[in-house]
Amino acid sequence: MSLTKELTTLSLPSIGDSFGGRDHTTVMHGIRAVAKLREEDPELAQDYEKLLILIQN
């Protein structure tokens, strides 16, 4: 969900719909959870950035 939010202009409800009809608050929670994990784990943050680059290219 985090990657989707970062790489598209989709709204939170639209992202939720794309992930099996999830509520927008579930999407918000997922995005915040990933952001927190990225702050706490440098290796995860690095892997996330690599994924962004791979997807964008």
Secondary structure, DSSP 4 states (H G I P E B T S, - for coil): -HHHHHHS---HHHHHHHTTS--HHHHHHHHHHHHHHHHH-HHHHHHHHHHHHHHH-
